Amino acid sequence: MKYIEHEFVSVAKRENNPKRNYLVVNRLQGKHVPAAPEIVFEMFDALADRLQAACKKERLLLVGFAETATAIGARLAVRLGSYYIQTTREQIPNAEYLLFSESHSHATEQKLVKDDVERILPKVDRVVFVEDEVTTGNTILNIINILEKEYPDKMRFTVASVLNGMDAEAKGRYRERQIGLFYLCETNHRQYAAIAEGYNGDGEYISMDTSCAVPSAVYRLHGYLNSRRCVLGEAYNKACEALWEQIKAAVPLDKKQSVLILGTEEFMYPALWIGACLEKCGHAVKCHATTRSPIAVSCESDYPLSVRYELASFYEDGRRTFIYDLKKYDSVWILTDAINPKENGVCSLIHALESCGNDDIRLFFWGDNCET
């Protein structure tokens, strides 16, 4: 399939971000906009095929960028049988970090677990940074500079992204440093700021409701692998397969239903994976995820998001998160790896879902505290 910018890419307006007033919304990614898992994985797999063709017989470490590229990186690692680690903004117990910044983001700090990177680098031939979209390439150069300073042995680097909007000058900097670029679609960002500024932002904004709310059912699942630490794609795939077997044993699946599966913030791939399994069983499935990105919503017909629900985070007290354009489904499944999910976060998401008429809301915990 050929991916053409105007067919699946929309421009949205960031809220109160003077560094970059726009956000690129990929309608096929299953992050901000609900999407069918089969279509999401078709896009990710197309990128995996391009990377595999370019890096034959090389041992790879894939690095997926939080939040929005964590699922892309995981899928590529599963398809290529590679090592995988994601960047994170969460705190990991007893970990040292490599710190770098993403200057245009609402949450600029990014981290990689340092001891995992040090352990894996001698085992690989190339580090591949996986992104949903690359605009200037500066964030990736930041971390490459850090890696080259920390580990002066010669390393090879590549970038794999769904979208690439780098101009000729930025691409030239990458060529000079022999950093490969692979992507599915080239985008033109020159007008994005003006397009975003022109939107009214007159959509519906739903305030946070953290009063007590209880899900229809709660499931605690074992076998968790945390991709904020380095994992093998094959092992991560087996863990997701085991997760599906547990869910099949616990949830009645005989009646064909419309199902929404929601991931939480950086935790996206397992939700998509379970969604794909449900699709194969004949259910009509959509996936997306909560996010830390505060995006303006608008009623204009060409704008990608019209309703914003403000939530509390599952992961940290005082952190705002958001979900966009909810609808009514026969069943809603929330998948999270929050170690100690915050009650306000759970309640606010349930209230948002209930406000759209959802009355079968199932909560699945797959995290360190759920091990058996």
Phi, psi and chi 1 to 4 in degrees:
 res  aa     phi    psi   chi1   chi2   chi3   chi4
   1 MET       -  137.9  176.5  177.6  176.5      -
   2 LYS   -94.4  131.2 -173.1  173.8 -178.0  179.2
   3 TYR  -101.4  118.0  -69.4   90.2      -      -
   4 ILE  -113.5  131.1  -59.4  170.7      -      -
   5 GLU   -47.3  -54.7 -179.6  179.5    5.1      -
   6 HIS   -70.0  -14.5   71.5  -90.3      -      -
   7 GLU   -81.9  -19.9  -66.4 -179.7   -7.8      -
   8 PHE  -144.6    1.6   71.8  109.2      -      -
   9 VAL  -112.8  133.0  175.5      -      -      -
  10 SER  -127.2  156.3  -63.2      -      -      -
  11 VAL  -103.0  129.4  177.3      -      -      -
  12 ALA  -118.9  166.3      -      -      -      -
  13 LYS  -102.1  121.1 -171.7  175.1 -174.0  176.9
  14 ARG   -69.8  147.4  -68.2  178.8 -174.4  -94.5
  15 GLU   -91.4  122.9 -176.9  178.4   82.0      -
  16 ASN    53.3   49.0  -60.9  -34.8      -      -
  17 ASN  -126.3   95.4 -170.1  -31.3      -      -
  18 PRO   -71.3  -17.3   25.0  -33.0      -      -
  19 LYS   -72.6  -38.1  -63.5  174.5 -176.7  176.0
  20 ARG  -154.7  116.6 -176.6  179.5  -65.0  170.6
  21 ASN   -85.6   -2.4   72.2  -25.3      -      -
  22 TYR  -121.5  158.9   66.7   85.3      -      -
  23 LEU  -131.4  135.1 -179.0   82.5      -      -
  24 VAL   -85.8  121.8  177.8      -      -      -
  25 VAL  -106.9  117.8  174.9      -      -      -
  26 ASN   -94.0  113.0 -177.9  -22.8      -      -
  27 ARG   -74.1   -8.2  -60.2 -170.1  -62.5  -85.5
  28 LEU  -105.2    5.1  -55.1 -177.1      -      -
  29 GLN   -91.4  -20.5 -168.3  177.4  -23.3      -
  30 GLY    73.5   32.3      -      -      -      -
  31 LYS  -110.1  -73.4  177.4   58.4  176.1  176.6
  32 HIS   -87.6  -33.7  -57.1  109.0      -      -
  33 VAL  -108.8  131.3  177.1      -      -      -
  34 PRO   -58.0  136.2  -20.6   30.6      -      -
  35 ALA  -145.6  153.0      -      -      -      -
  36 ALA   -73.3  131.0      -      -      -      -
  37 PRO   -56.7  -35.5  -16.7   21.7      -      -
  38 GLU   -60.0  -41.2 -179.4 -178.5   14.9      -
  39 ILE   -70.5  -38.4  -66.2  172.9      -      -
  40 VAL   -60.7  -49.9  175.9      -      -      -
  41 PHE   -68.3  -30.8  -80.4  163.4      -      -
  42 GLU   -59.8  -41.5 -178.1 -179.5    4.4      -
  43 MET   -68.5  -47.0 -177.7  178.3   67.4      -
  44 PHE   -60.3  -40.8  -66.4  175.7      -      -
  45 ASP   -68.0  -32.3  -68.3  -11.0      -      -
  46 ALA   -63.3  -38.6      -      -      -      -
  47 LEU   -68.8  -39.4 -177.5   59.7      -      -
  48 ALA   -59.9  -40.7      -      -      -      -
  49 ASP   -62.9  -40.0  -69.4  -16.4      -      -
  50 ARG   -66.1  -42.0  -67.7 -161.7  179.1 -173.0
  51 LEU   -66.9  -42.7 -177.3   60.6      -      -
  52 GLN   -62.1  -40.7 -173.5  172.0   45.2      -
  53 ALA   -64.0  -30.9      -      -      -      -
  54 ALA   -86.5  -22.3      -      -      -      -
  55 CYS  -121.5   41.4  -58.9      -      -      -
  56 LYS   -59.0  134.6  -70.4  178.5 -179.9  177.4
  57 LYS    68.7    3.0  -61.9 -177.8  179.7  179.9
  58 GLU   -89.0  145.3  -73.4 -169.8  -44.3      -
  59 ARG   -89.3  126.7  -59.4  167.3  -60.3  168.2
  60 LEU  -116.7  145.0  -54.4  177.9      -      -
  61 LEU  -112.0  115.8  169.0   60.0      -      -
  62 LEU   -94.7  135.8  -54.4 -174.5      -      -
  63 VAL  -120.5  111.1  178.9      -      -      -
  64 GLY   -95.0  135.2      -      -      -      -
  65 PHE   -89.9  130.8  -80.8   79.5      -      -
  66 ALA   -78.3  149.1      -      -      -      -
  67 GLU   -83.5  -38.8  -76.1  178.6  -16.5      -
  68 THR   -75.8  -15.8   48.9      -      -      -
  69 ALA  -104.9    8.0      -      -      -      -
  70 THR   -63.3  -40.7   56.6      -      -      -
  71 ALA   -71.6  -34.6      -      -      -      -
  72 ILE   -63.5  -48.2  -53.3  173.2      -      -
  73 GLY   -60.6  -41.9      -      -      -      -
  74 ALA   -63.2  -42.7      -      -      -      -
  75 ARG   -64.4  -42.6 -177.9   63.8  174.8 -176.6
  76 LEU   -62.5  -40.0  -93.3   58.7      -      -
  77 ALA   -65.3  -39.5      -      -      -      -
  78 VAL   -63.7  -45.3  166.4      -      -      -
  79 ARG   -68.4  -36.0  -75.8  -67.9  -56.7  -89.9
  80 LEU   -97.0   -5.0  -85.0   58.4      -      -
  81 GLY    64.5   38.3      -      -      -      -
  82 SER  -104.5  167.3  -58.9      -      -      -
  83 TYR   -70.2  149.0  -70.0  105.2      -      -
  84 TYR  -143.4  137.5  176.7   60.6      -      -
  85 ILE  -145.3  142.3 -171.2  170.4      -      -
  86 GLN  -105.3  152.9   66.3  172.6   74.5      -
  87 THR   -71.9  163.4   70.7      -      -      -
  88 THR  -150.1  158.0 -175.1      -      -      -
  89 ARG  -112.7    3.3  -63.6 -178.9  175.0  106.3
  90 GLU   -86.7  164.0  -56.2  -62.1  -21.7      -
  91 GLN   -93.0  129.3  -66.4  -63.7  -36.4      -
  92 ILE  -112.5  124.0  -60.5  173.7      -      -
  93 PRO   -58.8  137.5  -22.2   32.5      -      -
  94 ASN    59.9   33.7  -55.8  -46.3      -      -
  95 ALA  -117.5  142.5      -      -      -      -
  96 GLU   -99.1  150.3  -69.5 -173.5   42.1      -
  97 TYR  -122.6  152.7  -56.5  109.8      -      -
  98 LEU   -94.9  121.5  -64.2  168.5      -      -
  99 LEU  -105.8  138.5  -58.2  172.5      -      -
 100 PHE  -151.8  172.3   63.0  101.2      -      -
 101 SER  -119.6  153.9   64.0      -      -      -
 102 GLU  -121.5   89.3 -170.0  175.6   17.2      -
 103 SER   -61.5  -30.6   59.4      -      -      -
 104 HIS   -86.1   -6.9   61.4  -89.2      -      -
 105 SER   -81.2  161.4  177.4      -      -      -
 106 HIS   -69.8  -27.4   56.9  -79.2      -      -
 107 ALA  -126.3   99.9      -      -      -      -
 108 THR   -79.2  -26.4   59.0      -      -      -
 109 GLU   -75.6  130.7 -176.4 -175.5   72.8      -
 110 GLN  -125.7  149.5  -70.6  -91.9   22.7      -
 111 LYS  -139.1  148.0  -59.8  178.9  -71.6 -171.1
 112 LEU  -124.0  142.0  -86.2  174.5      -      -
 113 VAL   -71.5  114.6  175.7      -      -      -
 114 LYS   -65.5  -45.2 -175.9  176.0 -178.2  179.3
 115 ASP   -67.0  -30.2   52.8  -17.4      -      -
 116 ASP   -68.2  -43.1  -77.2   17.2      -      -
 117 VAL   -61.7  -44.9  171.4      -      -      -
 118 GLU   -62.3  -35.8  -70.3  178.7  -11.3      -
 119 ARG   -70.7  -34.3  176.0  172.1   56.2   87.0
 120 ILE   -91.5  -31.1  -63.2  -57.1      -      -
 121 LEU   -52.9  -41.5  -78.0  178.9      -      -
 122 PRO   -65.5  -14.3  -20.7   33.4      -      -
 123 LYS   -96.2   -2.6  -58.1  178.1 -178.2 -179.9
 124 VAL  -123.7  160.2  -59.1      -      -      -
 125 ASP   -98.0  -22.5  -55.7  -54.5      -      -
 126 ARG  -153.4  142.3 -175.6  179.1  -61.2  -87.9
 127 VAL  -102.7  127.4  178.1      -      -      -
 128 VAL  -115.7  119.8 -179.6      -      -      -
 129 PHE   -90.6  127.4  -61.1  100.4      -      -
 130 VAL  -111.6  124.5 -178.0      -      -      -
 131 GLU  -132.0  158.0  -90.7  -77.5   26.0      -
 132 ASP   -75.4  -42.3   54.2  -32.7      -      -
 133 GLU  -149.9  144.0   58.1  109.7    5.8      -
 134 VAL  -117.6  124.9  179.2      -      -      -
 135 THR  -102.4  -56.5  -53.3      -      -      -
 136 THR  -112.1  -23.1   63.9      -      -      -
 137 GLY    82.7    1.8      -      -      -      -
 138 ASN   -67.7  -39.1  -69.8  -24.0      -      -
 139 THR   -61.2  -43.1  -62.0      -      -      -
 140 ILE   -68.6  -38.7  -66.3  170.9      -      -
 141 LEU   -62.1  -34.6  -75.1 -179.3      -      -
 142 ASN   -56.6  -48.0  -74.8  -16.8      -      -
 143 ILE   -76.0  -32.2 -168.0  167.8      -      -
 144 ILE   -62.3  -42.3  -72.3  175.7      -      -
 145 ASN   -60.5  -40.8  -69.0  -22.1      -      -
 146 ILE   -66.0  -44.6  -69.7  168.0      -      -
 147 LEU   -63.6  -41.9  -72.3  172.3      -      -
 148 GLU   -67.3  -31.9  -71.1 -176.0  -27.0      -
 149 LYS   -73.2  -42.8 -177.6  177.7  178.9  179.6
 150 GLU   -71.9  -35.7  -72.9  -79.3  -20.4      -
 151 TYR  -130.5   86.2  -45.6  107.3      -      -
 152 PRO   -69.8  -10.2   18.0  -26.2      -      -
 153 ASP   -59.5  145.5  -68.7  -19.0      -      -
 154 LYS   -60.8  125.0 -177.7   69.6  174.0  176.0
 155 MET  -123.6  153.2  -75.4 -173.6  -77.4      -
 156 ARG  -108.3  140.6  -72.8  177.9  -78.1 -179.0
 157 PHE  -127.9  148.7  -60.6  103.6      -      -
 158 THR  -144.0  153.9  -70.1      -      -      -
 159 VAL  -121.7  129.4  178.3      -      -      -
 160 ALA  -120.8  124.5      -      -      -      -
 161 SER  -143.4  153.7   61.6      -      -      -
 162 VAL   -67.6  -46.1  175.2      -      -      -
 163 LEU  -118.1  145.6  -52.4  174.8      -      -
 164 ASN  -136.9  118.9 -173.5  -60.7      -      -
 165 GLY  -115.4   19.8      -      -      -      -
 166 MET   -66.7  139.0  -63.2  167.1   68.2      -
 167 ASP   -82.1  178.2   60.4   21.5      -      -
 168 ALA   -62.3  -37.6      -      -      -      -
 169 GLU   -64.8  -44.1 -177.5 -180.0   -9.7      -
 170 ALA   -65.0  -42.4      -      -      -      -
 171 LYS   -63.6  -35.0  -72.3  178.5  179.5  175.8
 172 GLY   -63.2  -39.3      -      -      -      -
 173 ARG   -61.7  -37.8  -72.8 -165.1  -66.1  -91.1
 174 TYR   -69.9  -40.9  -88.9   62.3      -      -
 175 ARG   -61.0  -42.5  -81.3 -165.0  -56.4  -88.9
 176 GLU   -59.7  -32.1  -71.9  173.3    4.1      -
 177 ARG   -98.4    7.3  -62.9 -178.1   62.8  168.0
 178 GLN    57.1   43.3  -62.0 -178.3  -39.1      -
 179 ILE  -101.3  115.5  -57.4  168.7      -      -
 180 GLY   -72.7  149.3      -      -      -      -
 181 LEU  -125.3  124.8  -66.2  170.2      -      -
 182 PHE  -131.6  133.5  -62.6   93.7      -      -
 183 TYR  -157.1  166.3   46.6   88.5      -      -
 184 LEU   -94.4  -30.6  -64.4 -179.5      -      -
 185 CYS  -147.2  132.1  178.8      -      -      -
 186 GLU   -90.9  132.5 -167.0  162.3   22.4      -
 187 THR  -116.6  157.6   56.4      -      -      -
 188 ASN  -115.6  107.6 -175.8  -14.4      -      -
 189 HIS   -89.5    0.1  -69.6 -112.1      -      -
 190 ARG   -59.5  -34.4  -75.7 -168.2  -68.3  -87.7
 191 GLN  -100.1    0.4  -60.7  -59.3  -42.7      -
 192 TYR   -63.3  -42.1  -78.0    5.3      -      -
 193 ALA   -62.1  -43.3      -      -      -      -
 194 ALA   -67.6  -38.5      -      -      -      -
 195 ILE   -62.5  -47.2  -68.1  170.2      -      -
 196 ALA   -61.2  -42.9      -      -      -      -
 197 GLU   -62.8  -27.4 -168.0   60.7   33.6      -
 198 GLY   -78.5  -12.0      -      -      -      -
 199 TYR   -79.1  148.2  -73.6  120.9      -      -
 200 ASN   -77.0  -30.2  -63.6  -35.0      -      -
 201 GLY    67.2   32.2      -      -      -      -
 202 ASP  -101.1   29.3   59.3  -10.8      -      -
 203 GLY   -77.2 -168.4      -      -      -      -
 204 GLU   -98.1  128.3 -172.5  174.7    4.4      -
 205 TYR  -114.2  114.8  -62.6   80.7      -      -
 206 ILE  -100.0  123.0  -49.7  -63.5      -      -
 207 SER   -72.1  159.0  -61.2      -      -      -
 208 MET   -68.0  135.5 -173.0 -172.2  -52.9      -
 209 ASP  -123.8  109.6 -177.1   -7.9      -      -
 210 THR  -108.0   14.5   58.0      -      -      -
 211 SER   -65.0  163.1   60.2      -      -      -
 212 CYS   -58.8  132.3 -176.6      -      -      -
 213 ALA  -147.1  140.6      -      -      -      -
 214 VAL  -121.1  131.2  180.0      -      -      -
 215 PRO   -69.3  163.0   24.9  -32.5      -      -
 216 SER   -67.3  -33.8  -51.8      -      -      -
 217 ALA  -156.3  150.5      -      -      -      -
 218 VAL  -126.5  135.1  175.7      -      -      -
 219 TYR  -128.1  134.0  -52.5   87.5      -      -
 220 ARG  -114.7  120.7  -63.2 -169.8  177.9  -85.0
 221 LEU  -117.4  147.2  -51.6  164.2      -      -
 222 HIS  -108.4  176.8   61.1   82.1      -      -
 223 GLY    85.5   20.8      -      -      -      -
 224 TYR   -64.9  136.7  172.4   64.8      -      -
 225 LEU  -119.3  131.1  -79.7 -174.2      -      -
 226 ASN   -99.0  111.7 -175.3   -3.0      -      -
 227 SER   -79.1    2.7   59.9      -      -      -
 228 ARG   -74.8  -16.0  -61.1  174.3 -173.4   88.4
 229 ARG  -106.3  155.3  -52.8  -62.1  -57.5 -100.6
 230 CYS   -66.8  131.4 -166.5      -      -      -
 231 VAL  -130.3  158.3  -62.2      -      -      -
 232 LEU   -88.4  138.9  -92.9  171.8      -      -
 233 GLY   -54.3  -41.2      -      -      -      -
 234 GLU   -63.6  -42.0 -177.9 -179.9    2.3      -
 235 ALA   -67.2  -38.9      -      -      -      -
 236 TYR   -66.1  -38.4 -159.4   45.9      -      -
 237 ASN   -63.0  -44.2 -172.5   61.1      -      -
 238 LYS   -63.9  -37.4  -72.7 -179.1  178.2  178.0
 239 ALA   -64.0  -40.9      -      -      -      -
 240 CYS   -67.1  -37.3  -71.1      -      -      -
 241 GLU   -62.0  -42.7  -71.9  175.5  -11.7      -
 242 ALA   -66.7  -35.6      -      -      -      -
 243 LEU   -61.1  -44.1  174.8   64.9      -      -
 244 TRP   -62.5  -40.6  170.0 -121.6      -      -
 245 GLU   -62.5  -39.6  -68.5  -58.9  -41.2      -
 246 GLN   -64.1  -42.4  -67.4  175.8   73.8      -
 247 ILE   -66.5  -42.5  -69.3  174.6      -      -
 248 LYS   -58.2  -39.0  -84.4 -160.7  -54.5 -178.3
 249 ALA   -72.0  -23.0      -      -      -      -
 250 ALA  -100.9  -25.4      -      -      -      -
 251 VAL  -117.4  128.6 -177.5      -      -      -
 252 PRO   -64.2  127.3   -9.1   18.7      -      -
 253 LEU  -122.9   13.8  -62.8  173.2      -      -
 254 ASP   -72.1  -32.7   51.7  -25.1      -      -
 255 LYS   -89.1  126.1 -177.5 -178.4  177.0 -178.4
 256 LYS   -70.1  129.6  -60.4  -63.1 -177.3  -73.8
 257 GLN  -137.3  164.0  -66.3 -177.7  -50.0      -
 258 SER   -88.3  127.6   62.2      -      -      -
 259 VAL  -129.3  131.8 -177.0      -      -      -
 260 LEU  -103.6  129.0  172.2   66.0      -      -
 261 ILE  -116.1  124.4  -57.7 -171.9      -      -
 262 LEU  -112.4  128.2  -69.7  174.8      -      -
 263 GLY   -89.0  170.6      -      -      -      -
 264 THR  -121.0  114.5   52.9      -      -      -
 265 GLU    52.7 -112.2  -59.0 -178.0   41.7      -
 266 GLU   -74.5  -15.0  -63.9  176.3    1.3      -
 267 PHE   -93.3   93.8 -177.0   70.1      -      -
 268 MET  -122.8  -39.8  -63.5  167.5   54.8      -
 269 TYR   -61.5  -47.1 -178.0   74.4      -      -
 270 PRO   -59.3  -33.6  -28.0   38.5      -      -
 271 ALA   -64.3  -43.9      -      -      -      -
 272 LEU   -63.9  -39.9  -75.0  163.0      -      -
 273 TRP   -64.2  -45.9 -153.9   95.4      -      -
 274 ILE   -64.9  -38.1  -62.8  -58.4      -      -
 275 GLY   -60.0  -41.6      -      -      -      -
 276 ALA   -64.0  -37.9      -      -      -      -
 277 CYS   -63.5  -42.3  -67.7      -      -      -
 278 LEU   -63.9  -40.0  -87.5  175.6      -      -
 279 GLU   -57.4  -42.1  -84.0 -175.1  -34.7      -
 280 LYS   -65.7  -21.1  -67.8  174.3 -176.6  175.9
 281 CYS   -86.9    0.4  -65.1      -      -      -
 282 GLY    99.0    5.1      -      -      -      -
 283 HIS   -84.3  152.0  -60.4  -88.1      -      -
 284 ALA   -90.3  110.9      -      -      -      -
 285 VAL  -119.7  139.6 -177.0      -      -      -
 286 LYS  -127.8  146.7  -69.9  -67.0  178.3   70.0
 287 CYS  -129.9  142.0  -70.9      -      -      -
 288 HIS  -158.6 -163.2   57.2  137.4      -      -
 289 ALA  -152.4  154.9      -      -      -      -
 290 THR   -67.5  160.2   62.8      -      -      -
 291 THR  -150.3  153.6  176.0      -      -      -
 292 ARG   -83.6   -4.4  -66.7  172.4   70.3  166.3
 293 SER   -81.5  116.6  -62.8      -      -      -
 294 PRO   -85.4  101.5   29.1  -28.2      -      -
 295 ILE  -106.4  135.1  -52.0  169.4      -      -
 296 ALA   -65.8  147.2      -      -      -      -
 297 VAL  -116.7  154.2  -68.6      -      -      -
 298 SER  -147.2  152.9 -167.9      -      -      -
 299 CYS   -86.1   -6.5  -65.7      -      -      -
 300 GLU   -64.1  141.9  -69.8  140.5  -57.4      -
 301 SER   -63.9  -28.4   59.7      -      -      -
 302 ASP   -94.3    5.9   61.9  -23.0      -      -
 303 TYR   -91.2  139.7 -163.9   81.0      -      -
 304 PRO   -77.2  -20.2   26.8  -34.6      -      -
 305 LEU  -133.5  133.1  -55.2  167.3      -      -
 306 SER  -118.6  -23.7   59.0      -      -      -
 307 VAL  -131.1  130.9 -177.2      -      -      -
 308 ARG  -119.3  129.7 -175.0  177.3   90.3 -179.5
 309 TYR  -108.3  122.5  -57.4   82.4      -      -
 310 GLU   -85.3  134.1 -177.6  179.9  -14.1      -
 311 LEU  -129.6  163.6  -48.4  170.9      -      -
 312 ALA   -90.6  155.2      -      -      -      -
 313 SER   -77.7  147.8  174.6      -      -      -
 314 PHE   -71.1  -19.4  -85.2   45.8      -      -
 315 TYR  -106.0  -27.4  -63.3   86.2      -      -
 316 GLU  -151.5  130.7 -178.4 -177.2   26.0      -
 317 ASP   -62.5  139.4  -72.3  -33.0      -      -
 318 GLY    85.3   -6.0      -      -      -      -
 319 ARG   -90.5  127.4  179.8 -166.7  -60.8  173.2
 320 ARG   -84.6  138.9  -72.8 -165.1  -47.1  162.2
 321 THR  -131.8  176.4   60.4      -      -      -
 322 PHE  -145.1  157.1  -54.9   89.8      -      -
 323 ILE  -139.3  149.5 -167.3   78.9      -      -
 324 TYR  -124.7  143.7  -61.7   88.6      -      -
 325 ASP    52.6   56.3  -70.9   -3.1      -      -
 326 LEU   -75.3  152.5  -65.8  171.9      -      -
 327 LYS  -136.9  179.5  -63.7  179.5 -179.6  178.1
 328 LYS   -89.0  135.7 -174.2 -178.0 -173.3  -52.1
 329 TYR  -131.7  162.1  -61.5   82.5      -      -
 330 ASP   -62.6  -36.2  -65.0  -33.3      -      -
 331 SER  -149.5  144.2 -173.7      -      -      -
 332 VAL  -121.6  129.0  178.3      -      -      -
 333 TRP  -115.1  124.8  -63.7   11.6      -      -
 334 ILE  -104.7  121.6  -55.2  164.4      -      -
 335 LEU  -110.8  127.5  -91.4   68.3      -      -
 336 THR  -140.9  153.7 -173.6      -      -      -
 337 ASP  -115.3   18.3   70.2  -17.8      -      -
 338 ALA   -59.5  125.7      -      -      -      -
 339 ILE   -65.4  -48.2  -65.5  173.9      -      -
 340 ASN  -127.4   82.6  -64.1  -61.7      -      -
 341 PRO   -55.4  132.9  -22.5   33.0      -      -
 342 LYS   -73.4  131.2  -56.5  -59.2 -179.9 -177.8
 343 GLU   -59.0  -40.5 -176.7  177.9   -5.2      -
 344 ASN   -61.2  -36.8  -76.0   -9.6      -      -
 345 GLY   -65.4  -46.5      -      -      -      -
 346 VAL   -62.3  -47.6  174.7      -      -      -
 347 CYS   -63.8  -42.5  -68.0      -      -      -
 348 SER   -65.3  -38.0   62.5      -      -      -
 349 LEU   -69.3  -40.9 -178.4   52.1      -      -
 350 ILE   -61.3  -44.0  -68.9  173.0      -      -
 351 HIS   -60.6  -42.3  -81.0  -59.2      -      -
 352 ALA   -60.3  -43.9      -      -      -      -
 353 LEU   -66.9  -41.5  -69.0  162.9      -      -
 354 GLU   -65.0  -31.5  -72.0  177.6  -21.3      -
 355 SER   -64.6  -18.1   73.0      -      -      -
 356 CYS   -98.7    6.8  -57.8      -      -      -
 357 GLY    95.1    5.8      -      -      -      -
 358 ASN   -76.9  127.1  -66.8  -68.9      -      -
 359 ASP  -123.3   -4.3   53.7   16.8      -      -
 360 ASP  -116.0   94.8 -179.4   25.5      -      -
 361 ILE  -120.9  114.3  -57.9  170.5      -      -
 362 ARG  -110.9  135.6  -60.4  170.3 -176.0  -94.3
 363 LEU  -115.2  121.7 -176.4   55.0      -      -
 364 PHE  -113.7  120.0  -61.5   81.7      -      -
 365 PHE  -100.7  121.9  -67.3  117.1      -      -
 366 TRP  -129.6   92.8 -165.1   42.0      -      -
 367 GLY  -157.1 -178.8      -      -      -      -
 368 ASP   -58.2  -34.5  -70.0  -25.9      -      -
 369 ASN   -79.3   -1.5   63.0  -29.0      -      -
 370 CYS  -103.6    3.2  -56.7      -      -      -
 371 GLU   -64.7  145.0  -67.3  -76.5    4.3      -
 372 THR  -123.2      -   59.3      -      -      -
